[in-house]
Amino acid sequence: MPRRHPDWIKVKAPGNPNYLRLKRLMREKNLHTVCEEARCPNIGECWGNKTATFLILGETCTRGCRFCAIDKGKPVALDPEEPRNVALVVKDLGLNHIVVTSVNRDDLPDGGAAHFAKTVFWIKSLNPGIRVELLIPDFDGNLQALETVVNSGIEILNHNIETVPRLYGKVRPGHIYECSLNILKEAKKLRCEMLTKSGFMLGVGETAAEVLATLRDLRENDVDIVTIGQYLQPSNRQLKVERYVSPKEFEEFKAAADELGFRHVESGPLVRSSYHAWSHVA
């Protein structure tokens, strides 16, 4: 089983009324969140504050990232009611900022881009004034698919780099570092006023020099917002934690990222890509 966490990684067990209400709504509409599927440690806090990261395109991924607890295999057909059901739950919760992400769907010609766009359409239609953030896969480098989501009416386009380039074969088999960077660069070129965002985790074998180089790569590709967090092994089927990074080190990386000119930097042991997402664009 995963090793015992250090004292600075502690969270309360979920169970407050907002958490229970959101969980009930998700089951009623047959929806999924990355909060549950990826076993995020912040689920109690985020759901307690009436926010969640919706997971669309099913709950089975076509790739095999070794840090992720989401099931891998052959996905089922898309649920045509999913986009509207997401929008209905968002309306019921009264949110003003929503994050939508997905599994990889390499079995679909557009990687699921049209389904993303349909989800944004319904969210915006039923929730005027809401701010929508999409956390997208790399669409296997398909720039037409990228254009579909960029022009869907979103305010923030997020694509996680996840780790430093040297560790891609170990951490993200099936992905290419340069492809992810290009997705971020091309998204900004398509809509320069749209905010772009990326994130990565520490504790899988990277060096401090590699972290700083990755931050420079992101900034040089016009990424506005960056998140940096500690990798936590979801179960004994995923990669082991190589090292627990201290809170002081996270502060030092934040200072370095601030100096590079990012609009917003979120850096800490429990930070995840969507953690406090509403505050990243304040």
C-alpha positions, 0 to 999 in steps of 0.5 A: 500500500502507499506509504504513510504521508508526512504531517503536512499532508492532512485532510478532513474526511468528507461528509458535510451537507454540501458534499452529500448533496452534490454526491446525490446529484451526481448519482441521480444524473449518472455523472462523474467527477475527476474528484472521485475517479482520481481519488483527489484528497481535496474532495471534501473541501471542494464539494463542501464549497459547492464546486467540482470538476466534472468528468465527461466522455465516460469513465474509462480512459484509452491511455495508461498514465501510471499516476492515475487511478481512472480505469483504462480500457475500451470505453463505452459509447458517449451519453448524448444526455451528458452535456445537458445533465452537467449543465442542470447540476451546475444550475442546481448548485448555483456555481459561477465557475465550473471546470470540465475535464475528460478521459482520453478518447483516442477511439473518437475521430476528434478525441471528444472535442465536439462533446466538450463543445456541446457541454459548454453550450448547455452550461452557458445556455442554462447558466448565463454569466458562468465562467467555464474552464476546460481541462482537456487531453492532448487530442493526439495533437489534432489542432482542428479538435483543439479549435473546436474547444477553444471556440466553444465560448470558454474563458480558460483552456487548461492542459496539464503537462503533468511532469518533466520531459525526461519522465514522460516514458515512466509517468505518461506513456503514450504522451509526448511532452512537445505535443502538450506544449504545442497544444498550449501554444496553439490554443493561445494563438487561436484566442489570445484573450483566453487564459491558458493554464497547465499543471504538473506534480512533484515527487516522481523523480524530477530534479529542481533544475528540471522543474525550473526548466519546465516552468520556463517552457510553459511560460515561453509558450504563453501559459498564464496560470500554473499549478504545482502539487505533490504526487500521491499514490492512489493505490498500489497499482500506480507509481510509488512516491519517490519523494515528499516535497516540503512546503518550503520547496513548494514556496521556492518554486512558486517564487521562481514561477512568479519571477517568470511572469505567470499571471497566477501560481498555485503551488503546495503539497495538496494543490491539484489542477482545479484546486481553488480554480475560481481564484486563479482568474480573480 
